[in-house]
């Protein structure tokens, strides 16, 4: 029997509280399962970095609200979010996957990590980035994104535009030469990125996992990610 791809899922933590608990939406695990993979939650333990990098087929970096290094932000305005023990472990694991060209999918904060690791700069408050910016931190709200033609994301979802959810305070504000924007909202905010030098390194600002039970074109991202993680595609 063909082995299902094993996906490492970096857990988030309760940064809004005392940081004493790991947490992650069950939807991440359901989305990976429905796409044909086996998801495993990964805690922040330095001892497991090497085994996770070596033994898993793909990496999913989930959403969260915590701060990145100050020099990752634009205009000298660092994040107002709390720090997290997550960053050091997640960064080391992600670096390991990228060095080995193993598939990486970043959701929300996971997209910002991918961007920062490749020299992009972040807005600490996307609402302050321009007068025409829509409300991006609103649970239950949807807005349209337009996909960049000929991008990996466009090839996966096969639609020119789609509606996505929006609840994020920070965002990618400045791209480096190694990163492309593969989707933007109507107000110009970058909603997805990809790293062309890697076989699969894709970030989504929205929470696609929340659509896992719906007929949504963005669910093709999870299917494409798991397919890229298949052991037969890694040999």
C-alpha positions as CSV (number, residue, x, y, z in Angstrom):
1,X,0.0,0.0,0.0
2,X,1.3,3.5,-0.9
3,X,2.3,5.4,2.2
4,X,0.4,8.7,2.7
5,X,2.6,11.8,3.0
6,X,3.4,12.7,6.6
7,X,2.9,16.4,7.2
8,X,4.4,18.3,10.2
9,X,2.0,20.9,11.5
10,X,3.7,23.6,13.7
11,X,1.3,24.2,16.6
12,X,0.4,27.7,17.7
13,X,0.2,28.8,21.3
14,X,-2.2,30.8,23.4
15,X,-0.2,34.1,23.1
16,X,-3.4,36.0,24.1
17,X,-3.2,34.3,27.5
18,X,-0.2,33.1,29.4
19,X,1.4,31.1,26.7
20,X,1.1,27.9,28.7
21,X,-0.8,25.9,26.0
22,X,-0.3,24.7,22.5
23,X,-3.3,25.2,20.3
24,X,-4.3,24.8,16.6
25,X,-7.6,24.6,14.8
26,X,-8.8,21.1,14.0
27,X,-9.5,22.4,10.5
28,X,-5.8,22.3,9.6
29,X,-5.6,18.6,10.4
30,X,-8.9,17.9,8.6
31,X,-7.8,19.8,5.5
32,X,-4.5,17.8,5.3
33,X,-6.4,14.6,5.9
34,X,-9.0,15.3,3.2
35,X,-6.2,16.2,0.8
36,X,-4.7,12.7,1.3
37,X,-2.0,13.4,3.9
38,X,-1.3,12.4,7.5
39,X,-0.9,15.5,9.8
40,X,1.1,15.5,13.0
41,X,1.2,18.4,15.5
42,X,4.7,19.7,16.3
43,X,5.6,21.3,19.6
44,X,8.4,23.7,20.4
45,X,11.1,21.3,21.5
46,X,14.6,21.8,20.1
47,X,15.3,18.0,20.4
48,X,12.8,17.2,17.7
49,X,13.9,19.7,15.1
50,X,16.3,17.3,13.3
51,X,13.8,14.4,13.3
52,X,11.0,16.6,12.0
53,X,13.2,17.9,9.2
54,X,14.5,14.5,8.2
55,X,11.5,12.2,8.7
56,X,8.5,14.2,7.6
57,X,7.5,14.9,3.9
58,X,6.1,18.4,4.2
59,X,5.7,21.3,6.6
60,X,2.5,23.3,7.3
61,X,3.1,26.6,9.3
62,X,-0.2,27.7,10.8
63,X,-1.6,31.1,11.7
64,X,-0.9,32.9,15.0
65,X,-0.4,36.3,16.5
66,X,3.2,36.9,17.7
67,X,6.0,39.1,16.8
68,X,8.9,38.6,14.3
69,X,12.3,40.3,14.6
70,X,12.0,44.1,14.5
71,X,14.1,44.4,11.3
72,X,11.5,42.4,9.4
73,X,9.1,45.3,9.7
74,X,8.7,48.4,7.5
75,X,9.1,52.0,8.7
76,X,10.7,51.1,11.9
77,X,7.4,50.1,13.4
78,X,7.8,46.7,15.1
79,X,5.0,44.4,15.9
80,X,2.7,45.1,18.8
81,X,2.1,41.3,19.2
82,X,3.7,39.4,22.0
83,X,6.8,37.3,21.4
84,X,6.5,33.5,21.2
85,X,8.7,30.5,21.8
86,X,7.3,29.3,18.5
87,X,9.5,31.5,16.3
88,X,12.9,30.0,17.1
89,X,11.8,26.4,16.5
90,X,9.6,27.1,13.5
91,X,12.3,29.1,11.9
92,X,14.9,26.3,12.3
93,X,12.5,23.7,11.0
94,X,11.5,25.8,8.0
95,X,15.1,26.6,7.2
96,X,15.8,22.9,7.2
97,X,12.9,22.2,4.8
98,X,13.9,25.0,2.5
99,X,17.5,23.8,2.4
100,X,16.3,20.3,1.4
101,X,13.7,21.7,-1.0
102,X,10.9,19.9,0.8
103,X,7.4,21.4,0.4
104,X,6.4,24.2,2.8
105,X,2.9,25.8,3.0
106,X,2.4,28.8,5.2
107,X,-1.0,30.1,6.4
108,X,-1.3,33.7,7.7
109,X,1.6,33.9,10.2
110,X,3.2,31.1,8.3
111,X,3.2,33.1,5.1
112,X,4.8,36.0,7.0
113,X,7.5,33.7,8.2
114,X,8.2,32.6,4.6
115,X,8.4,36.2,3.5
116,X,10.7,37.3,6.3
117,X,13.1,34.4,5.7
118,X,13.4,35.5,2.1
119,X,14.1,39.2,2.7
120,X,10.6,40.7,2.5
121,X,9.4,43.3,4.9
122,X,6.1,43.3,6.9
123,X,3.5,45.9,7.9
124,X,2.9,45.7,11.6
125,X,-0.5,47.2,11.0
126,X,-1.9,46.7,7.6
127,X,-4.8,49.2,8.2
128,X,-2.2,52.0,8.5
129,X,-0.6,51.1,5.2
130,X,-2.9,53.3,3.1
131,X,-6.1,55.3,3.1
132,X,-8.0,52.8,0.9
133,X,-7.2,49.6,2.8
134,X,-10.3,47.6,3.7
135,X,-10.8,46.0,7.1
136,X,-8.5,43.0,7.1
137,X,-9.0,41.9,10.8
138,X,-12.7,41.0,10.8
139,X,-13.9,37.5,11.7
140,X,-16.6,36.3,9.3
141,X,-15.9,38.7,6.6
142,X,-15.0,37.7,3.0
143,X,-13.2,39.7,0.3
144,X,-12.0,39.0,-3.2
145,X,-8.4,38.2,-4.2
146,X,-7.1,38.2,-7.8
147,X,-4.5,35.6,-8.7
148,X,-1.3,36.4,-10.5
149,X,-1.5,34.7,-14.0
150,X,1.0,31.9,-14.5
151,X,1.8,31.6,-10.8
152,X,1.9,28.2,-9.0
153,X,-1.2,29.3,-7.0
154,X,-3.1,30.2,-10.2
155,X,-2.2,26.8,-11.7
156,X,-3.5,25.0,-8.6
157,X,-6.8,26.8,-8.1
158,X,-7.6,27.4,-11.8
159,X,-9.7,30.5,-11.3
160,X,-8.8,34.2,-11.8
161,X,-10.4,35.4,-8.6
162,X,-12.0,34.0,-5.5
163,X,-13.5,35.0,-2.2
164,X,-11.4,34.4,1.0
165,X,-11.7,35.2,4.6
166,X,-9.8,38.0,6.3
167,X,-8.6,38.3,9.9
168,X,-5.0,39.5,10.1
169,X,-3.4,42.6,11.5
170,X,0.0,42.2,9.9
171,X,0.8,41.7,6.3
172,X,3.7,41.5,3.7
173,X,4.4,45.1,2.7
174,X,7.5,44.8,0.6
175,X,8.7,41.9,-1.6
176,X,12.3,40.8,-2.1
177,X,13.6,39.8,-5.5
178,X,13.3,36.1,-4.6
179,X,9.5,36.3,-3.8
180,X,6.5,36.9,-6.0
181,X,3.0,38.0,-5.0
182,X,0.6,35.3,-6.4
183,X,-2.6,37.0,-5.1
184,X,-3.7,40.5,-4.0
185,X,-6.9,41.8,-2.6
186,X,-8.7,44.7,-4.4
187,X,-7.0,47.2,-2.2
188,X,-3.6,46.0,-3.2
189,X,-2.6,44.1,-0.1
190,X,-0.5,41.0,-0.8
191,X,-2.6,37.9,0.0
192,X,-0.4,35.1,-1.2
193,X,3.3,34.6,-2.0
194,X,5.5,31.9,-3.5
195,X,9.2,31.3,-3.8
196,X,10.0,30.3,-7.4
197,X,13.4,28.9,-6.5
198,X,11.7,26.1,-4.5
199,X,9.6,23.3,-5.9
200,X,6.8,24.1,-3.4
201,X,7.1,27.1,-1.0
202,X,3.7,28.9,-0.9
203,X,2.1,31.2,1.6
204,X,-1.6,32.3,2.0
205,X,-2.6,35.2,4.1
206,X,-6.1,33.9,4.5
207,X,-7.2,30.8,6.4
208,X,-7.9,28.3,3.7
209,X,-8.3,25.5,6.2
210,X,-11.6,27.1,7.3
211,X,-13.0,26.2,3.9
212,X,-12.0,22.5,4.1
213,X,-15.6,21.2,4.2
214,X,-16.8,23.6,1.4
215,X,-16.6,23.5,-2.3
216,X,-14.0,26.2,-2.5
217,X,-11.3,26.5,-5.3
218,X,-8.6,27.3,-2.8
219,X,-8.8,23.8,-1.4
220,X,-6.8,22.7,-4.4
221,X,-3.8,24.3,-2.5
222,X,-3.9,21.6,0.1
223,X,-4.3,18.9,-2.5
224,X,-1.4,20.3,-4.5
225,X,0.7,20.6,-1.3
226,X,0.1,17.0,-0.2
227,X,0.7,15.7,-3.8
228,X,4.1,17.6,-3.8
229,X,4.9,15.9,-0.4
230,X,4.2,12.3,-1.7
231,X,7.3,10.2,-1.2
232,X,7.3,9.2,-4.9
233,X,7.6,12.9,-5.8
234,X,10.5,13.3,-3.4
235,X,12.6,10.5,-4.7
